[in-house]
Amino acid sequence: MWLSRVMLPVVMYTSVAGAALPCGAAGQQPPREALGEIVARSSPDPGSELRVWLVTAGPGDAVWERYGHNAIRILDTETGRDVAYNWGIFDFQQVDFIPRFLQGRMLYMMVPFQSLPMIDAYARANREITLQELDLTPTQKLALSTLADLNARPERREYFYQYFLDNCSTRVRDLLDQVLGGALNREFAAEPSGSTYRDQTRRLTQVDPLIYTGMDLLLGGPTDAPMSVWEEMFVPMTLRDAIRSVTVTRSDGSVHPLVLSEEIAVESTRAADPTEPPRWLGIYVFLGLLLAAAIASSTTTRVRSTPALRIGVLTLTVGWSALGGIAGTLLVLLLLTDHTFAYWNENLFLFNPLMLASAVLLPMARLGARWRQLAWRTAAAIAIVASLGVLWQLSPASRHQNAMFFALALPAHLALAFAISRRGFESSVMIDAANGLKAD
């Protein structure tokens, strides 16, 4: 359960109706020449019967719903056809779902839904729905409808999901930008957002501290690069907010707001989305010192002489080492996948597979000096690597914002090396022997 709750959000940031992290693989959408052909074929009248909305859903309860979701709604006022084009669909029953999931090659798809039933589904989930009608020309509306229908074809609808770079929201952004002649990219590609991918991940997952911690642990240095507003549009709510300021220029020179009208079609009783990531460093400092104190207590006479306390501290220490070792193994394995935002992860200074060896050696340290010495060398190596990580963090080459994990893990690593060096584990063997002699 812990593994699934940590890995799932990293691979799937669902900003989708049934999906997760933040959707266009190369070659999936028609090239820009196709749009030119569509426009050239269109007269001013075709497309005037269409109305177009950007549909944005607020965050939901599931991990993959924390980033919100969006879709393009197109209503044909003559035929009554009302379709929402949704690029955020994945299927757990898909062939090779688990291998693709682990490799970072998730297949998502675009599926057209009837608009009103889809909106009703969000309403039942208590998710806010914002409808923004877009002031597009008839030609642009027709082009948008044609391109969306082409993308919905079975041979085109699937794409490789990249949670920050290619998701449901970036698909919608790119399609709108295409029919607008690149207007969104020109306006927002060079505008700093003032945040990073990590900032947005922390902001939107803080409601679940375990998910927050797991995702922050597995995301590497690339997540900390400053991004533009264009890049931040992987979050559907950012796209919703950004287009409010966009204006479009008609062929006659007139300038109009892109958003013709906006309404909240479904209200939610959920708390408003956090505007900033949390500042939890102090909490991790406290937890790190508390963990270190518990581990170091193995050297005290009271713990060594009390079987229940001794076993409790040993269990805590072994559990910590095993958990850190599993996390470190995941960090190494991610380097062999397409999860590129997990690369250059400096948490490997703190959590690495060597901690699994420590988890095995700690109980064995009670068997004698030889095992204790091996356990101490392993713990010392872990502490030294973590300390080197601090020096790296202070260098200009580091950009990974992971101070909270250093605050959590480094004190525990130092405490464990100290505890073993003080013969805390070996002393317990002598106490056991002494108690055995008294019993005889």
C-alpha positions as a printed NumPy array, in Angstrom:
array([[  0.   ,   0.   ,   0.   ],
       [  2.794,   2.45 ,   0.895],
       [  4.598,   1.697,  -2.367],
       [  1.481,   2.19 ,  -4.458],
       [  0.654,   5.483,  -2.734],
       [  4.169,   6.769,  -3.347],
       [  4.691,   5.566,  -6.937],
       [  1.219,   6.221,  -8.334],
       [  1.271,   9.976,  -7.889],
       [  4.736,  10.348,  -9.373],
       [  3.817,   8.625, -12.616],
       [  0.279,   9.932, -12.857],
       [ -0.34 ,  13.523, -11.806],
       [ -3.87 ,  13.205, -12.83 ],
       [ -5.166,  16.398, -13.998],
       [ -7.811,  14.275, -15.589],
       [-11.28 ,  12.954, -15.06 ],
       [-10.092,   9.508, -14.248],
       [ -6.404,  10.07 , -14.474],
       [ -3.672,  11.784, -12.482],
       [ -0.568,  13.911, -12.92 ],
       [ -0.623,  16.356, -15.44 ],
       [ -1.149,  15.032, -22.232],
       [  0.373,  15.334, -27.098],
       [  2.953,  12.87 , -28.132],
       [  4.821,  13.706, -31.293],
       [  2.884,  12.765, -34.363],
       [ -0.405,  12.343, -32.581],
       [ -2.019,  15.596, -33.654],
       [ -2.162,  16.735, -37.276],
       [  0.742,  18.974, -38.296],
       [  0.21 ,  22.699, -38.522],
       [ -0.108,  22.443, -42.303],
       [ -3.353,  20.528, -41.733],
       [ -4.773,  23.544, -39.921],
       [ -3.819,  25.756, -42.854],
       [ -5.635,  23.445, -45.237],
       [ -8.724,  23.473, -43.016],
       [ -8.734,  27.26 , -42.841],
       [ -8.227,  27.58 , -46.584],
       [-11.201,  25.333, -47.292],
       [-13.468,  27.149, -44.853],
       [-15.769,  29.988, -45.772],
       [-16.786,  32.585, -43.165],
       [-20.09 ,  30.828, -42.567],
       [-19.124,  27.215, -41.714],
       [-18.29 ,  27.082, -38.001],
       [-20.603,  29.911, -37.01 ],
       [-23.025,  27.316, -35.637],
       [-20.395,  26.126, -33.132],
       [-19.779,  27.285, -29.574],
       [-16.55 ,  26.397, -27.767],
       [-15.714,  26.269, -24.061],
       [-12.679,  25.447, -21.978],
       [-13.98 ,  23.182, -19.203],
       [-11.904,  23.117, -16.015],
       [-12.553,  20.788, -13.075],
       [-11.074,  21.522,  -9.674],
       [ -9.153,  18.953,  -7.629],
       [-10.831,  15.769,  -6.414],
       [-10.156,  13.165,  -3.741],
       [ -8.062,  10.576,  -5.607],
       [ -4.323,  10.987,  -6.013],
       [ -4.706,  11.443,  -9.767],
       [ -7.384,  14.08 ,  -9.263],
       [ -5.314,  16.433,  -7.114],
       [ -4.134,  18.481, -10.098],
       [ -7.594,  19.124, -11.489],
       [ -8.628,  18.393, -15.059],
       [ -9.768,  20.108, -18.221],
       [-11.363,  19.428, -21.601],
       [-12.629,  21.251, -24.671],
       [-16.393,  21.402, -25.094],
       [-17.893,  22.014, -28.542],
       [-21.634,  22.51 , -29.05 ],
       [-23.216,  22.443, -32.499],
       [-26.241,  24.706, -32.082],
       [-27.845,  23.339, -35.255],
       [-27.613,  19.596, -34.584],
       [-27.455,  19.726, -30.774],
       [-24.26 ,  17.658, -30.713],
       [-22.529,  18.583, -27.432],
       [-19.139,  16.912, -26.977],
       [-16.333,  17.337, -24.441],
       [-12.945,  16.201, -25.744],
       [-11.058,  14.654, -22.823],
       [ -7.334,  13.807, -23.124],
       [ -7.042,  12.358, -19.611],
       [ -8.221,   8.758, -19.886],
       [ -6.244,   5.668, -18.931],
       [ -7.277,   2.063, -18.359],
       [ -6.004,  -0.181, -15.551],
       [ -7.011,  -3.186, -17.686],
       [ -4.81 ,  -2.07 , -20.543],
       [ -2.308,  -4.649, -21.837],
       [  1.069,  -4.187, -20.1  ],
       [ -0.367,  -1.448, -17.888],
       [  1.942,  -2.197, -14.947],
       [  5.177,  -2.475, -17.008],
       [  4.363,   0.757, -18.832],
       [  3.482,   2.428, -15.556],
       [  6.812,   1.462, -14.022],
       [  8.792,   2.408, -17.134],
       [  7.222,   5.845, -17.378],
       [  5.585,   5.017, -20.708],
       [  1.956,   5.24 , -19.707],
       [ -0.538,   5.226, -22.556],
       [ -3.28 ,   7.798, -22.193],
       [ -6.02 ,   8.46 , -24.696],
       [ -8.452,  11.114, -25.819],
       [-12.119,  10.191, -25.612],
       [-15.096,  12.386, -26.592],
       [-17.828,  12.416, -23.947],
       [-21.293,  13.894, -23.904],
       [-20.7  ,  17.175, -22.111],
       [-23.565,  17.32 , -19.646],
       [-23.158,  13.741, -18.261],
       [-19.436,  14.42 , -17.811],
       [-20.153,  17.643, -15.928],
       [-22.738,  15.821, -13.802],
       [-20.096,  13.221, -12.878],
       [-17.831,  15.98 , -11.585],
       [-20.737,  17.52 ,  -9.7  ],
       [-21.379,  14.22 ,  -7.905],
       [-17.7  ,  14.164,  -6.918],
       [-18.055,  17.66 ,  -5.422],
       [-15.574,  19.148,  -7.888],
       [-15.942,  22.716,  -9.056],
       [-16.532,  23.149, -12.795],
       [-15.665,  26.367, -14.595],
       [-16.916,  26.987, -18.136],
       [-15.115,  29.621, -20.212],
       [-16.691,  30.262, -23.605],
       [-14.024,  31.244, -26.113],
       [-14.468,  34.045, -28.636],
       [-13.093,  32.233, -31.68 ],
       [-13.878,  33.026, -35.266],
       [-16.091,  30.561, -37.186],
       [-13.013,  29.388, -39.072],
       [-11.108,  28.752, -35.833],
       [-14.057,  26.908, -34.304],
       [-14.365,  24.687, -37.358],
       [-10.622,  24.008, -37.338],
       [-10.721,  23.176, -33.622],
       [-13.642,  20.777, -34.086],
       [-11.992,  19.098, -37.082],
       [ -8.651,  18.639, -35.324],
       [-10.314,  17.322, -32.157],
       [-12.331,  14.776, -34.151],
       [ -9.18 ,  13.672, -35.975],
       [ -7.397,  13.209, -32.651],
       [-10.294,  11.075, -31.372],
       [ -9.83 ,   8.461, -34.082],
       [ -8.641,   5.051, -32.772],
       [ -5.326,   5.286, -34.604],
       [ -4.583,   8.747, -33.168],
       [ -6.187,   8.895, -29.75 ],
       [ -3.41 ,   7.224, -27.697],
       [ -0.256,   9.001, -26.621],
       [  2.627,   8.534, -24.212],
       [  1.783,  10.421, -21.057],
       [  4.425,  12.726, -19.572],
       [  3.062,  14.101, -16.333],
       [  4.603,  17.575, -16.571],
       [  5.213,  17.898, -20.309],
       [  2.448,  16.03 , -22.1  ],
       [ -0.821,  15.586, -20.245],
       [ -4.511,  16.417, -20.493],
       [ -3.914,  20.108, -19.895],
       [ -0.929,  20.576, -22.222],
       [ -2.915,  18.802, -24.957],
       [ -5.742,  21.29 , -24.565],
       [ -3.268,  24.185, -24.397],
       [ -1.471,  23.083, -27.564],
       [ -4.653,  22.594, -29.561],
       [ -5.99 ,  26.01 , -28.581],
       [ -2.608,  27.55 , -29.368],
       [ -2.639,  25.879, -32.766],
       [ -5.99 ,  27.341, -33.852],
       [ -4.971,  30.725, -32.407],
       [ -1.869,  30.78 , -34.569],
       [  0.563,  30.448, -31.661],
       [ -0.887,  33.335, -29.642],
       [ -0.719,  31.514, -26.288],
       [  2.885,  30.481, -26.744],
       [  3.933,  33.979, -27.798],
       [  2.302,  35.519, -24.761],
       [  3.315,  33.055, -22.051],
       [  6.45 ,  31.144, -23.129],
       [  8.764,  33.925, -21.986],
       [  6.752,  34.978, -18.938],
       [  8.241,  33.589, -15.689],
       [  5.724,  31.831, -13.496],
       [  7.721,  32.36 , -10.306],
       [  7.4  ,  28.684,  -9.45 ],
       [  8.8  ,  25.258, -10.293],
       [  7.287,  21.867, -11.029],
       [  8.116,  20.911,  -7.45 ],
       [  6.348,  23.992,  -6.09 ],
       [  3.166,  23.084,  -7.949],
       [  3.418,  19.441,  -6.874],
       [  3.845,  20.42 ,  -3.245],
       [  1.05 ,  22.98 ,  -3.434],
       [ -1.508,  20.555,  -4.809],
       [ -0.595,  17.459,  -2.76 ],
       [ -0.213,  19.041,   0.673],
       [ -3.67 ,  17.825,   1.658],
       [ -2.14 ,  14.339,   1.967],
       [  1.231,  14.503,   3.803],
       [  2.147,  10.921,   2.862],
       [  1.584,  11.541,  -0.855],
       [  3.32 ,  14.902,  -0.536],
       [  6.392,  13.284,   1.044],
       [  6.502,  10.321,  -1.341],
       [  6.283,  12.43 ,  -4.468],
       [  8.785,  14.969,  -3.194],
       [ 11.209,  12.153,  -2.4  ],
       [ 11.026,  10.583,  -5.851],
       [ 11.191,  13.775,  -7.918],
       [ 14.727,  14.801,  -8.8  ],
       [ 16.619,  17.955,  -9.672],
       [ 14.9  ,  18.701, -13.027],
       [ 11.728,  19.413, -11.055],
       [ 13.378,  22.457,  -9.483],
       [ 14.087,  24.379, -12.685],
       [ 12.185,  27.691, -12.936],
       [  9.365,  27.478, -15.452],
       [  7.349,  29.84 , -17.585],
       [  3.611,  30.366, -17.382],
       [  3.38 ,  28.335, -20.611],
       [  5.04 ,  25.38 , -18.879],
       [  2.987,  25.841, -15.733],
       [ -0.124,  25.256, -17.84 ],
       [  0.382,  21.547, -17.185],
       [ -1.878,  22.468, -14.261],
       [ -5.415,  22.922, -15.673],
       [ -6.253,  25.727, -13.25 ],
       [ -3.236,  27.718, -14.484],
       [ -4.491,  27.468, -18.066],
       [ -7.942,  28.548, -16.899],
       [ -6.561,  31.58 , -15.085],
       [ -4.044,  32.586, -17.769],
       [ -6.443,  32.798, -20.698],
       [ -8.524,  35.399, -18.863],
       [ -5.965,  38.021, -19.853],
       [ -5.535,  36.883, -23.472],
       [ -6.8  ,  39.073, -26.277],
       [ -7.183,  38.154, -29.938],
       [ -6.936,  40.429, -32.955],
       [ -9.4  ,  39.986, -35.792],
       [ -8.63 ,  40.477, -39.473],
       [-10.315,  43.901, -39.314],
       [ -7.881,  44.985, -36.606],
       [-10.356,  44.837, -33.733],
       [ -9.142,  43.385, -30.434],
       [-11.323,  41.106, -28.31 ],
       [-10.852,  39.14 , -25.075],
       [-10.381,  35.452, -25.802],
       [-12.798,  34.568, -22.994],
       [-16.236,  35.648, -24.133],
       [-17.915,  34.657, -20.851],
       [-17.137,  32.65 , -17.744],
       [-19.35 ,  30.848, -15.259],
       [-18.997,  28.369, -12.426],
       [-21.316,  25.644, -13.662],
       [-20.803,  23.472, -10.57 ],
       [-19.9  ,  24.836,  -7.17 ],
       [-17.952,  22.797,  -4.66 ],
       [-17.937,  22.787,  -0.884],
       [-14.226,  21.928,  -0.851],
       [-11.754,  24.383,   0.581],
       [-10.149,  26.71 ,  -1.937],
       [ -6.977,  25.451,  -3.624],
       [ -3.822,  26.404,  -1.69 ],
       [ -2.046,  29.29 ,  -3.346],
       [  1.428,  28.391,  -2.056],
       [  3.344,  25.209,  -1.208],
       [  3.525,  24.517,   2.527],
       [  6.527,  25.44 ,   4.671],
       [  7.055,  22.205,   6.524],
       [ 10.837,  22.272,   7.068],
       [ 10.375,  22.844,  10.788],
       [  8.181,  19.739,  11.047],
       [ 10.825,  17.591,   9.341],
       [ 13.546,  19.023,  11.591],
       [ 11.473,  18.045,  14.613],
       [ 10.774,  14.546,  13.251],
       [ 14.443,  14.059,  12.341],
       [ 15.658,  15.033,  15.805],
       [ 12.978,  12.877,  17.428],
       [ 14.   ,   9.871,  15.341],
       [ 17.678,  10.488,  16.066],
       [ 17.004,  10.729,  19.799],
       [ 15.075,   7.456,  19.745],
       [ 17.894,   5.67 ,  17.924],
       [ 20.602,   7.154,  20.16 ],
       [ 18.653,   6.071,  23.244],
       [ 19.867,   2.529,  22.563],
       [ 23.101,   3.551,  24.299],
       [ 21.385,   4.466,  27.57 ],
       [ 21.411,   2.141,  30.552],
       [ 17.641,   2.24 ,  30.891],
       [ 17.007,   1.072,  27.33 ],
       [ 19.764,  -1.542,  27.429],
       [ 18.425,  -2.953,  30.686],
       [ 14.749,  -2.959,  29.69 ],
       [ 13.905,  -5.708,  27.165],
       [ 10.713,  -4.039,  25.925],
       [ 12.446,  -0.717,  25.301],
       [ 15.447,  -2.397,  23.74 ],
       [ 13.289,  -4.392,  21.337],
       [ 11.197,  -1.316,  20.553],
       [ 14.222,   0.823,  19.68 ],
       [ 15.743,  -1.991,  17.632],
       [ 12.465,  -2.482,  15.744],
       [ 12.221,   1.242,  15.043],
       [ 15.81 ,   1.374,  13.811],
       [ 15.489,  -1.69 ,  11.599],
       [ 12.194,  -0.406,  10.203],
       [ 13.724,   2.981,   9.415],
       [ 16.683,   1.351,   7.675],
       [ 14.461,  -0.995,   5.675],
       [ 12.155,   1.83 ,   4.594],
       [ 15.077,   4.026,   3.576],
       [ 16.669,   1.125,   1.71 ],
       [ 13.486,   0.456,  -0.254],
       [ 13.185,   4.148,  -1.104],
       [ 16.815,   4.242,  -2.213],
       [ 16.336,   1.173,  -4.401],
       [ 13.36 ,   2.858,  -6.063],
       [ 15.46 ,   5.96 ,  -6.712],
       [ 18.106,   3.834,  -8.431],
       [ 15.569,   1.889, -10.488],
       [ 13.92 ,   5.113, -11.647],
       [ 17.199,   6.009, -13.359],
       [ 16.572,   3.069, -15.7  ],
       [ 13.13 ,   4.309, -16.762],
       [ 11.659,   7.192, -18.754],
       [ 10.733,   9.047, -15.569],
       [ 13.129,  11.836, -16.524],
       [ 11.99 ,  14.141, -13.729],
       [ 13.283,  11.565, -11.235],
       [ 16.857,  11.864, -12.569],
       [ 19.642,  13.681, -10.698],
       [ 17.906,  12.913,  -7.45 ],
       [ 20.129,  14.064,  -4.591],
       [ 18.018,  12.133,  -2.106],
       [ 20.291,   9.232,  -3.048],
       [ 22.796,  10.793,  -0.64 ],
       [ 20.29 ,  10.035,   2.106],
       [ 18.442,   6.933,   0.965],
       [ 20.285,   4.202,  -0.877],
       [ 20.262,   0.395,  -1.096],
       [ 23.036,   0.216,   1.514],
       [ 20.365,   0.89 ,   4.124],
       [ 18.851,  -2.517,   3.347],
       [ 22.154,  -4.086,   4.397],
       [ 22.003,  -2.059,   7.58 ],
       [ 18.491,  -3.333,   8.29 ],
       [ 19.819,  -6.903,   8.116],
       [ 23.003,  -6.274,  10.093],
       [ 21.442,  -4.387,  13.001],
       [ 19.778,  -7.433,  14.629],
       [ 22.887,  -9.499,  13.894],
       [ 25.072,  -6.962,  15.737],
       [ 23.846,  -8.507,  18.963],
       [ 25.565, -11.788,  18.04 ],
       [ 29.052, -10.526,  18.69 ],
       [ 31.779,  -7.976,  18.053],
       [ 32.411,  -9.118,  14.481],
       [ 28.829,  -8.479,  13.409],
       [ 28.685,  -5.267,  15.388],
       [ 31.802,  -4.027,  13.619],
       [ 30.272,  -4.793,  10.222],
       [ 27.022,  -3.057,  11.217],
       [ 28.999,  -0.028,  12.416],
       [ 30.997,   0.226,   9.176],
       [ 27.778,   0.094,   7.166],
       [ 26.108,   2.73 ,   9.34 ],
       [ 29.219,   4.906,   9.2  ],
       [ 29.332,   4.672,   5.407],
       [ 25.668,   5.725,   5.217],
       [ 26.334,   8.676,   7.543],
       [ 29.43 ,   9.771,   5.589],
       [ 27.593,   9.667,   2.254],
       [ 24.761,  11.716,   3.775],
       [ 27.258,  14.243,   5.148],
       [ 28.876,  14.556,   1.723],
       [ 25.408,  15.262,   0.413],
       [ 25.224,  18.319,   2.669],
       [ 28.443,  19.667,   1.126],
       [ 27.04 ,  19.043,  -2.343],
       [ 23.834,  20.829,  -1.393],
       [ 25.871,  23.891,  -0.462],
       [ 27.661,  23.942,  -3.82 ],
       [ 26.398,  26.028,  -6.782],
       [ 26.   ,  22.813,  -8.808],
       [ 23.078,  21.656,  -6.694],
       [ 19.577,  22.895,  -7.438],
       [ 17.583,  20.129,  -5.771],
       [ 15.278,  21.606,  -3.129],
       [ 15.308,  18.74 ,  -0.631],
       [ 16.413,  20.33 ,   2.643],
       [ 13.508,  18.702,   4.458],
       [ 14.849,  15.22 ,   3.714],
       [ 18.294,  16.152,   4.986],
       [ 16.612,  17.45 ,   8.128],
       [ 14.749,  14.154,   8.482],
       [ 17.433,  11.614,   7.605],
       [ 20.871,  13.025,   8.426],
       [ 20.364,  13.18 ,  12.221],
       [ 19.104,   9.582,  12.201],
       [ 22.107,   8.365,  10.192],
       [ 24.552,  10.084,  12.54 ],
       [ 22.704,   8.787,  15.591],
       [ 22.821,   5.202,  14.364],
       [ 26.562,   5.3  ,  13.671],
       [ 27.069,   6.831,  17.116],
       [ 24.874,   4.254,  18.855],
       [ 26.703,   1.287,  17.363],
       [ 30.096,   2.818,  18.106],
       [ 29.06 ,   3.086,  21.76 ],
       [ 28.486,  -0.701,  21.825],
       [ 24.812,  -0.229,  22.531],
       [ 23.867,  -3.34 ,  20.593],
       [ 26.693,  -5.504,  21.921],
       [ 26.007,  -4.423,  25.494],
       [ 22.538,  -5.851,  25.24 ],
       [ 24.069,  -9.256,  24.567],
       [ 26.068,  -9.06 ,  27.814],
       [ 22.954,  -7.98 ,  29.699],
       [ 21.056, -10.948,  28.273],
       [ 23.902, -13.257,  29.321],
       [ 23.977, -11.765,  32.813],
       [ 20.247, -12.171,  33.198],
       [ 20.583, -15.777,  32.05 ],
       [ 23.238, -16.473,  34.689],
       [ 21.042, -14.975,  37.426],
       [ 18.161, -17.127,  36.334],
       [ 20.309, -20.249,  36.577]])
